[in-house]
Amino acid sequence: MLPIHKLIWHEWRARGVPERVPEPSEAMEDPEQIRAYVKAYEWGGPTSALQMYHLTQLASMIRPGDTVVDLACGPGPLLLELAPLYPECRFIGADLSQPMLDVLAESAAAKGLRNVETLCEDIRDLPSLTPGTVDMVITTSALHHLPDLECLERVFERAERLLKPDGGLYVFDFGLVRSAEARALLVADVARKAPRVTAVDYKHSLDAAFPVDEVVTRVRRAVPRPLTIHSSQFIDFFYFIRTSDRCQPAANVMSFVSSMRQRCGMPIRLEAAMLKHMQRAR
């Protein structure tokens, strides 16, 4: 479990906003990194609580027949969970890394999924997609790979143009934690559960995260829709951005999440509870 009291203490003592350090590369293409990334998203792993939260939120946002675009999807851990739960939907995973998309395509084929497509394009532009034709745009744990805030705003603007008038947006990413000591504690927690390469990538991600206040400013300017924005309590470790519910929660999705929660150990269940309740509105 994360030492929450230590994180809060270090962040409370920190002053000012640290300089953001962009990711070494916008696209992850190293085979070892990709394998470790896929491993981290196996059920029972360090991202299980987060995956359950995403699925629960999206259960009331994705409707039958929707076209769903996942921006900077990587090897598609979330798409690969959503696609079998929504067989009548079309899922498009967009990423700048062809090796990542190859893994997604192979995984989808192995699962017999016919409703998953891949698109190797820059998520700031996505020229292959027609404006006003997408029902849901999602992006999770990815936007910190962008080089700067201007690019971040371009992504939000492109998402808005792609969406239908009644479309939905769902975003999750890390926020820039002020305290270097707090970031080190977060990395150490992941290092206990995952390979070294995953911990190194995680450190890069935390260093490259955007300040949450800046993200909020950009998304509200680029997306003129009612938005609900929450970040973690006490320390801006993560944030969620979403539009309103578009449907009643899908029963099969909620049942699946419940079964995964029962399969996971108590530490993951506690983490899931903390993720749900330790949030504040922005």
C-alpha positions in Angstrom: 0.0 0.0 0.0 1.1 3.5 -0.7 2.3 5.5 2.4 -0.3 8.1 2.0 0.7 10.1 5.1 4.3 10.4 3.9 3.1 11.5 0.4 0.9 14.2 1.9 3.7 15.4 4.3 6.3 15.7 1.5 3.8 17.4 -0.8 2.7 19.8 1.9 6.4 20.8 2.5 7.1 21.3 -1.2 7.1 24.9 -2.5 6.6 26.0 -6.1 6.0 23.9 -9.2 8.9 21.8 -10.4 10.1 22.0 -14.0 8.4 19.3 -16.0 10.8 16.9 -17.7 9.3 15.6 -21.0 9.4 11.9 -21.7 12.5 10.6 -23.5 10.3 9.7 -26.5 6.6 10.4 -27.5 6.3 6.8 -28.7 7.3 3.6 -26.8 8.9 1.2 -29.3 11.4 -0.8 -27.2 10.3 -4.5 -27.1 11.3 -4.9 -23.4 9.3 -1.8 -22.4 6.3 -2.9 -24.4 6.4 -6.4 -22.8 6.6 -4.8 -19.3 3.8 -2.5 -20.1 1.5 -5.3 -21.1 2.5 -7.3 -18.0 1.6 -4.4 -15.8 -2.0 -4.5 -17.0 -2.6 -8.1 -16.2 -5.4 -8.6 -13.7 -3.9 -8.7 -10.2 -1.1 -6.4 -11.3 -0.4 -2.8 -10.3 -3.0 -1.2 -12.6 -6.0 -3.5 -11.6 -7.7 -0.9 -9.4 -7.4 1.7 -12.0 -8.8 -0.6 -14.7 -11.8 -1.4 -12.6 -12.4 2.3 -12.0 -12.2 3.1 -15.8 -14.6 0.3 -16.6 -17.1 1.4 -14.0 -17.1 5.0 -15.3 -17.3 4.0 -18.9 -20.2 1.6 -18.2 -22.5 4.7 -18.1 -20.9 6.4 -21.1 -20.5 3.9 -23.9 -23.7 3.0 -25.7 -24.4 0.0 -28.0 -23.3 0.8 -31.5 -20.9 3.5 -30.5 -17.6 4.3 -32.3 -15.0 4.7 -29.6 -11.5 6.1 -30.2 -8.7 5.5 -27.7 -6.0 8.2 -28.0 -2.4 7.1 -27.4 -3.8 3.6 -26.7 -0.5 1.8 -26.6 -1.0 -2.0 -26.6 -4.7 -1.4 -25.8 -5.2 -2.8 -22.3 -8.4 -0.9 -21.8 -9.7 -1.5 -25.4 -9.1 -5.2 -25.0 -11.3 -5.2 -21.9 -14.0 -3.1 -23.4 -14.3 -4.8 -26.9 -15.7 -8.1 -25.7 -18.1 -6.3 -23.3 -19.4 -4.2 -26.2 -19.3 -6.5 -29.3 -21.7 -4.2 -31.2 -19.3 -1.2 -30.8 -16.4 -0.2 -33.0 -13.2 0.5 -31.2 -10.3 2.4 -32.8 -6.9 2.4 -31.0 -4.8 5.4 -32.2 -1.1 5.6 -31.3 2.2 6.9 -32.8 4.0 3.6 -32.1 3.4 0.9 -34.7 5.1 -1.8 -32.5 2.5 -1.0 -29.7 -0.3 -1.2 -32.2 1.0 -4.5 -33.6 0.8 -5.9 -30.1 -2.8 -4.7 -29.8 -3.8 -6.2 -33.2 -2.2 -9.5 -32.3 -3.9 -9.6 -28.9 -7.3 -8.7 -30.4 -6.9 -11.5 -33.0 -5.9 -14.0 -30.3 -9.1 -13.1 -28.4 -11.2 -13.4 -31.6 -12.2 -9.7 -31.4 -13.5 -8.3 -34.7 -14.4 -4.9 -33.5 -10.9 -3.5 -32.8 -9.0 -1.4 -35.3 -5.6 0.3 -35.1 -4.6 3.6 -36.5 -0.9 4.7 -36.5 -1.3 8.5 -36.5 -0.4 11.5 -34.4 -3.2 12.1 -32.0 -2.9 15.8 -32.5 -4.1 15.5 -36.0 -5.7 12.1 -36.8 -6.3 13.0 -40.5 -8.0 9.6 -41.2 -10.9 10.3 -38.9 -13.8 12.5 -40.0 -15.0 15.3 -37.7 -18.3 14.7 -36.0 -18.3 10.9 -36.5 -17.1 9.6 -33.1 -19.3 8.8 -30.1 -16.7 8.5 -27.4 -13.1 9.6 -27.1 -11.1 8.1 -24.3 -7.4 8.4 -23.2 -5.8 7.0 -20.1 -2.3 7.3 -18.7 -1.0 8.7 -21.9 -1.2 12.5 -22.4 2.0 13.1 -20.4 3.9 11.7 -23.4 3.1 14.9 -25.3 6.0 17.4 -25.4 4.2 20.5 -24.2 1.0 22.2 -23.2 0.3 23.5 -26.6 0.3 20.0 -28.0 -2.0 18.9 -25.1 -4.5 21.6 -26.1 -4.3 20.5 -29.7 -5.3 17.0 -28.6 -8.3 18.3 -26.7 -9.3 20.4 -29.7 -9.0 17.5 -32.0 -11.1 15.3 -29.7 -13.8 18.0 -29.6 -13.9 18.2 -33.4 -14.2 14.4 -33.7 -17.1 14.0 -31.3 -20.7 14.0 -32.3 -22.9 16.6 -30.5 -24.0 14.0 -28.0 -20.6 12.4 -27.8 -18.6 11.8 -24.6 -15.0 12.4 -23.4 -13.1 10.4 -20.7 -9.6 11.3 -19.7 -7.2 10.0 -17.0 -3.6 10.9 -16.4 -1.0 11.7 -13.8 -0.6 15.2 -12.4 2.8 16.8 -11.7 3.6 16.1 -8.1 5.6 19.0 -6.6 7.7 17.0 -4.2 10.6 14.9 -5.5 10.4 12.8 -2.4 6.8 12.1 -2.9 7.5 11.1 -6.5 10.2 8.8 -5.3 7.8 7.1 -2.9 5.3 6.5 -5.7 8.0 5.0 -7.9 9.2 2.8 -5.1 5.7 1.4 -4.6 5.5 0.4 -8.3 9.1 -1.1 -8.1 7.9 -3.5 -5.4 5.2 -4.9 -7.8 6.7 -4.7 -11.2 9.9 -5.2 -13.2 12.7 -2.5 -13.1 11.9 -1.3 -16.6 8.3 -0.5 -15.5 9.5 1.5 -12.5 11.9 3.5 -14.7 9.1 4.2 -17.2 6.8 5.2 -14.3 9.4 7.7 -13.0 9.7 9.2 -16.5 5.9 9.5 -16.5 5.6 11.2 -13.2 8.4 13.7 -14.2 6.6 14.4 -17.5 3.2 14.9 -16.0 1.5 18.2 -16.6 0.3 20.4 -13.7 -3.3 19.7 -13.1 -4.3 23.4 -13.1 -2.8 23.8 -16.6 -4.7 20.7 -17.8 -8.0 22.0 -16.5 -7.4 25.4 -18.2 -6.6 23.8 -21.5 -9.5 21.3 -21.6 -12.1 23.8 -20.5 -11.0 26.1 -23.3 -10.8 23.4 -26.0 -13.9 21.4 -25.0 -17.1 23.6 -24.6 -19.1 20.8 -23.1 -20.2 20.3 -19.4 -17.2 18.6 -17.8 -16.7 16.9 -14.5 -13.1 17.2 -13.3 -11.6 15.5 -10.3 -8.1 15.2 -9.0 -6.7 13.2 -6.1 -7.1 14.7 -2.6 -4.2 16.5 -0.9 -1.7 15.8 -3.7 -2.2 16.3 -7.5 -1.1 12.7 -8.3 -3.8 12.0 -10.9 -6.9 13.6 -12.5 -10.1 12.4 -14.2 -12.0 14.4 -16.8 -15.4 13.3 -18.1 -18.6 14.4 -19.7 -22.0 13.4 -18.4 -23.5 9.9 -18.4 -24.9 8.9 -21.7 -26.8 5.8 -20.6 -27.6 3.6 -17.6 -24.7 1.6 -16.4 -24.3 -1.5 -18.6 -25.2 -4.5 -16.4 -22.7 -6.9 -18.0 -19.8 -4.4 -17.4 -20.7 -3.9 -13.8 -21.0 -7.7 -13.3 -17.5 -8.1 -14.9 -16.0 -5.5 -12.6 -17.6 -7.1 -9.6 -16.1 -10.5 -10.6 -12.7 -9.0 -11.1 -12.9 -7.2 -7.7 -13.6 -10.6 -6.0 -10.7 -12.2 -7.8 -8.2 -9.5 -6.8 -6.6 -9.5 -3.4 -7.5 -7.1 -0.5 -4.7 -4.6 -1.2 -6.1 -4.0 -4.7 -9.6 -3.7 -3.3 -8.4 -1.1 -0.8 -6.6 0.7 -3.5 -9.8 0.8 -5.6 -11.7 2.2 -2.7 -9.1 4.9 -2.1 -9.2 5.8 -5.8 -12.9 6.2 -5.7 -13.2 8.2 -2.5 -10.0 10.3 -2.3 -10.9 12.8 -5.0 -11.7 16.5 -5.0 -13.6 18.5 -7.6 -11.7 21.1 -9.7 
